[in-house]
Amino acid sequence: MKILYVEDNYSVLKEILPEIFGNIVSPEESERLKEIIADDYYSEKEIKELFKDSPYLTVEYDFLDALKLIESEDVGQYDYFVLDRDLGTKEKGLTPDDIRKSYPFFSDREFDYIRNNGAYGREGDYLLKRLHVKLNDKLRSKVFFLSAFPSKDISSQNEILRDIVGTGIFTKENYIDKLDKVGKKRLKDILNPEDEDSQIYKKWGRVLAYYDKSEIGPDARRSIVEALKVNALVGSRDQSYTDTIYLYDRLITEIKKYYEKLFGSVIQKQNAALYKFKEEKGFWDLDWNEQVKLENDWYTTAIIPRNIIEVSRVIRKCRNACEHNDVPDVNVDMSGLTVLVCAYALLEITRFWQDNNMDEKKPDSAKPADTAAADTTGE
């Protein structure tokens, strides 16, 4: 689950974030948020920065930044949208040309509307209009206004709200007044389900956030969560052994795909470098103790440590096993634990990449691995 929250008022952010989103932020984010709230020198910018890598919450305080995000492909990763309506475009001096640099189709008439020259026009209304295009009939279950300008603003002169509300896709239930305690509690309950998925996101949130750096982010997060729940999923279904093995195979295949996309090539290059080093040193002619010492010495200067290489082999070997699970002569015994091992292996590799900024590094003297080197060192 991931939420986009758009609010331009720092005093409101300081109140609403703990009140409504407090249950979904990690303990580390919660402590940092307290520090920000306690310091008079901080502003909306620091709050946005705090949640920029969160897998479950994005905070935008600028209308143009929010519009860019909604118009981008990244909008697909969000399950809920909570919008303030008045985002201060007029006060910030934003012009139609400023907006058209990011969204060329924006008209002068729409600019008049969001500057409040239209009947009750607000910038958040325009964001709602764009989300309507993206979400269509899903709008009602995904988007909420949290505003000081509640549902009474709807009138026959408000062209955006009139057209959307008139379809029944967006109703007064989607409006929540910032002063309405009951409404805010209802919104909190919607956004904070006490289910297993939420607990997984809270536990692994920082690591899962790494996947959002690429286009596979939402899919990778969903696969990991499903894999971590695999035993419960199987236990709750009346399905055959074949269907169960198919589920295991699918999840391991997906995990392998994300591993290859994000980390495979760099790990393979280091494996190829080690293989070349072994050939140069006559590794296979040495006795076992000499082999162990030589390999240990090599790993002392390697960028990617041995434990991460070994964990990556788990994912590759499990996938190879899945490919042959229906061949009688292959001895394969898969279970939900196999899926869990792969899921935790991917999380561990991701944790290492994240902690060590591995996207900015390359293995020393590594060259693209050929098939033989990859098979010898990794499979």
SEGU-135228 format. One record per residue (C-alpha): residue in one letter; y, x, z. Coordinates in steps of 0.5 Angstrom, whole numbers, padded with zeros to 4 digits, always signed. Example, Ala and Ser with C-alpha at 12.3 -4.5 7.8 and 13.67 -1.06 7.14 Angstrom:
// residues 2
a-0009+0025+0016
s-0002+0027+0014
END
This chain:
// residues 379
m+0000+0000+0000
k+0007+0003-0002
i+0014-0001-0001
l+0021+0000-0004
y+0026-0001+0001
v+0033-0001-0002
e+0039-0002+0003
d+0046+0002+0003
n+0048+0001+0010
y+0046+0007+0014
s+0047+0002+0021
v+0043-0003+0018
l+0038+0003+0016
k+0038+0005+0023
e+0036-0002+0026
i+0031-0004+0020
l+0027+0002+0019
p+0024+0002+0026
e+0024-0006+0027
i+0020-0008+0021
f+0017-0001+0018
g+0016+0002+0025
n+0008+0001+0025
i+0007+0004+0018
v+0011+0011+0019
s+0007+0017+0021
p+0008+0019+0028
e+0012+0025+0025
e+0016+0021+0021
s+0018+0017+0027
e+0020+0023+0031
r+0024+0025+0026
l+0027+0018+0025
k+0029+0018+0032
e+0033+0025+0031
i+0037+0022+0025
i+0039+0016+0029
a+0041+0020+0035
d+0045+0024+0031
d+0052+0022+0029
y+0053+0027+0023
y+0047+0024+0019
s+0047+0019+0014
e+0043+0015+0009
k+0041+0021+0005
e+0037+0024+0011
i+0033+0018+0011
k+0032+0018+0004
e+0030+0025+0004
l+0025+0024+0010
f+0021+0019+0006
k+0021+0022+0000
d+0014+0024+0000
s+0011+0018+0004
p+0005+0015+0001
y+0007+0008+0004
l+0015+0008+0004
t+0021+0010-0001
v+0028+0009+0001
e+0034+0008-0004
y+0041+0007-0002
d+0044+0008-0008
f+0044+0002-0014
l+0044+0007-0019
d+0038+0011-0016
a+0034+0004-0015
l+0035+0002-0022
k+0033+0008-0025
l+0026+0008-0021
i+0025+0000-0022
e+0026+0002-0030
s+0021+0008-0029
e+0014+0008-0030
d+0013+0010-0022
v+0015+0003-0021
g+0008+0001-0022
q+0006+0005-0015
y+0009+0000-0011
d+0006-0006-0008
y+0012-0009-0004
f+0020-0009-0006
v+0025-0011+0000
l+0032-0011-0003
d+0039-0011+0000
r+0043-0016-0005
d+0050-0012-0004
l+0050-0005-0005
g+0057-0003-0006
t+0058-0001-0013
k+0065-0003-0013
e+0067+0001-0007
k+0063+0007-0010
g+0067+0006-0016
l+0061+0006-0021
t+0063+0004-0028
p+0059+0001-0033
d+0058+0007-0037
d+0056+0011-0031
i+0050+0005-0031
r+0049+0006-0038
k+0047+0013-0038
s+0041+0011-0034
y+0040+0004-0037
p+0043+0003-0044
f+0042-0004-0044
f+0047-0006-0039
s+0053-0010-0041
d+0060-0011-0039
r+0058-0018-0037
e+0053-0016-0032
f+0057-0011-0029
d+0062-0016-0028
y+0057-0020-0024
i+0055-0015-0020
r+0062-0013-0018
n+0062-0020-0015
n+0066-0023-0020
g+0061-0028-0022
a+0059-0033-0017
y+0056-0030-0011
g+0054-0024-0016
r+0050-0018-0012
e+0047-0011-0015
g+0041-0013-0011
d+0040-0020-0016
y+0040-0015-0022
l+0035-0011-0019
l+0031-0017-0018
k+0032-0019-0025
r+0029-0013-0028
l+0023-0013-0023
h+0022-0020-0026
v+0021-0017-0033
k+0016-0012-0030
l+0012-0017-0025
n+0013-0024-0028
d+0009-0029-0024
k+0007-0023-0018
l+0015-0023-0016
r+0014-0028-0011
s+0008-0025-0007
k+0012-0018-0008
v+0019-0018-0008
f+0024-0020-0002
f+0031-0020+0000
l+0033-0018+0006
s+0041-0019+0006
a+0047-0022+0010
f+0048-0026+0004
p+0042-0031+0005
s+0039-0037+0000
k+0045-0041+0001
d+0048-0037-0004
i+0044-0040-0010
s+0048-0045-0014
s+0049-0047-0021
q+0054-0042-0023
n+0049-0036-0020
e+0046-0035-0027
i+0041-0030-0025
l+0038-0033-0018
r+0039-0040-0021
d+0034-0038-0027
i+0029-0034-0023
v+0029-0039-0017
g+0029-0045-0022
t+0022-0043-0024
g+0019-0043-0017
i+0017-0036-0018
f+0022-0034-0013
t+0023-0038-0007
k+0027-0039+0000
e+0021-0036+0003
n+0023-0029-0001
y+0030-0029+0003
i+0031-0027+0010
d+0037-0026+0013
k+0038-0020+0017
l+0040-0024+0023
d+0034-0028+0023
k+0029-0025+0028
v+0023-0030+0026
g+0024-0028+0018
k+0024-0021+0020
k+0018-0022+0024
r+0014-0025+0018
l+0016-0020+0013
k+0014-0015+0018
d+0007-0018+0019
i+0007-0018+0011
l+0008-0011+0010
n+0004-0009+0016
p-0003-0011+0016
e-0007-0009+0021
d-0013-0007+0016
e-0017-0001+0015
d-0013+0001+0009
s-0007+0001+0013
q-0010+0006+0018
i-0013+0011+0013
y-0006+0011+0010
k-0003+0012+0017
k-0008+0018+0018
w-0008+0021+0011
g-0001+0019+0009
r+0002+0026+0008
v-0004+0029+0004
l-0004+0023+0000
a+0003+0023-0002
y+0002+0029-0006
y-0002+0025-0011
d+0005+0022-0013
k+0007+0028-0016
s+0003+0026-0022
e+0002+0020-0026
i-0005+0019-0023
g-0002+0018-0016
p-0003+0011-0015
d-0010+0011-0018
a-0012+0017-0014
r-0010+0014-0007
r-0014+0008-0009
s-0020+0012-0010
i-0020+0016-0004
v-0018+0010+0000
e-0024+0006-0003
a-0029+0012-0002
l-0027+0013+0005
k-0029+0006+0006
v-0035+0006+0002
n-0040+0005+0008
a-0037-0001+0010
l-0036-0003+0003
v-0044-0003+0001
g-0045-0006+0008
s-0041-0012+0006
r-0044-0013-0001
d-0051-0017-0003
q-0052-0012-0008
s-0058-0008-0011
y-0060-0001-0010
t-0058+0000-0018
d-0051-0003-0016
t-0050+0001-0010
i-0052+0008-0014
y-0047+0006-0019
l-0041+0005-0014
y-0043+0012-0011
d-0043+0015-0018
r-0036+0011-0020
l-0033+0014-0014
i-0035+0021-0015
t-0033+0021-0022
e-0026+0019-0020
i-0026+0024-0015
k-0028+0029-0020
k-0023+0027-0025
y-0017+0028-0020
y-0020+0034-0018
e-0020+0037-0025
k-0013+0034-0027
l-0010+0037-0021
f-0013+0043-0019
g-0019+0045-0023
s-0016+0050-0028
v-0013+0054-0023
i-0019+0055-0019
q-0023+0056-0025
k-0018+0062-0027
q-0019+0065-0020
n-0027+0064-0020
a-0027+0068-0027
a-0023+0073-0024
l-0028+0074-0019
y-0034+0074-0024
k-0030+0079-0028
f-0029+0084-0022
k-0037+0083-0020
e-0039+0085-0027
e-0034+0091-0026
k-0037+0093-0020
g-0044+0092-0022
f-0045+0087-0016
w-0052+0084-0019
d-0055+0091-0018
l-0053+0092-0010
d-0057+0090-0005
w-0055+0083-0001
n-0051+0087+0005
e-0047+0091+0000
q-0046+0084-0005
v-0043+0080+0002
k-0038+0086+0003
l-0036+0087-0004
e-0034+0079-0004
n-0031+0079+0003
d-0026+0085+0001
w-0024+0081-0006
y-0023+0075-0002
t-0018+0078+0003
t-0013+0079-0003
a-0015+0072-0006
i-0009+0067-0007
i-0014+0061-0006
p-0019+0062+0000
r-0026+0062+0000
n-0027+0056+0004
i-0023+0052-0001
i-0027+0055-0007
e-0033+0053-0003
v-0030+0046-0002
s-0029+0045-0009
r-0036+0047-0011
v-0038+0041-0007
i-0034+0036-0012
r-0037+0039-0018
k-0044+0040-0016
c-0044+0032-0013
r-0042+0030-0020
n-0047+0034-0024
a-0052+0031-0019
c-0049+0024-0021
e-0050+0025-0028
h-0058+0026-0027
n-0059+0021-0022
d-0063+0017-0027
v-0067+0023-0029
p-0074+0022-0026
d-0075+0030-0026
v-0069+0031-0022
n-0069+0031-0015
v-0063+0027-0013
d-0061+0023-0006
m-0055+0020-0006
s-0052+0016-0001
g-0045+0014+0002
l-0045+0020+0006
t-0045+0024-0001
v-0038+0020-0003
l-0035+0022+0004
v-0036+0029+0003
c-0033+0029-0004
a-0027+0025-0001
y-0026+0029+0004
a-0027+0036+0000
l-0021+0033-0005
l-0017+0032+0001
e-0018+0039+0004
i-0016+0042-0003
t-0010+0037-0003
r-0008+0039+0004
f-0009+0047+0002
w-0005+0046-0004
q+0001+0042+0000
d+0001+0047+0005
n+0001+0053+0001
n+0006+0051-0005
m+0000+0052-0009
d+0004+0049-0015
e+0008+0055-0015
k+0003+0060-0015
k-0002+0063-0020
p-0009+0067-0018
d-0008+0075-0019
s-0010+0078-0026
a-0013+0071-0027
k-0015+0069-0035
p-0017+0063-0037
a-0024+0062-0036
d-0029+0061-0041
t-0035+0057-0040
a-0040+0062-0038
a-0036+0065-0033
a-0034+0058-0030
d-0042+0056-0030
t-0043+0063-0026
t-0038+0062-0021
g-0037+0055-0020
e-0044+0051-0021
END
